[in-house]
Structures are given as structure tokens and as C-alpha cells.
């Protein structure tokens, strides 16, 4: 239980920094997803009418 308290305490003490790092990671992942484009698997599913 003390480890959970310690982790939560650390988060709340460094919330702004951690939230900014998480947001930066999310933006980087989204940019990579857009750059990669649609996978052949997803294209096949769309062609079969299984995805929109």
C-alpha cells in the first residue's frame, strides 16, 4: 500500500510535468500514425465493407 501512496504522491507533486510529457507522447504517436497512413489490412477491410 505504501508503494501506491508513494506513486500517487509523486504524481501529484509533479502533475504538470508528467501531464505535459504524456501530452507530448500522445502528439508524437498521432503524428507517427498519420505519417504511416492506412495499413493494407485496414484497406482490405474497408474494401470488403467491414470498416467505414
Buried (B, 14 or more C-beta within 10 A) or exposed (E): EEEEEEEEEEEEEEEEEEEEEEEEEEEEEEEEEEEEEEEEEEEEEEEEEEEE
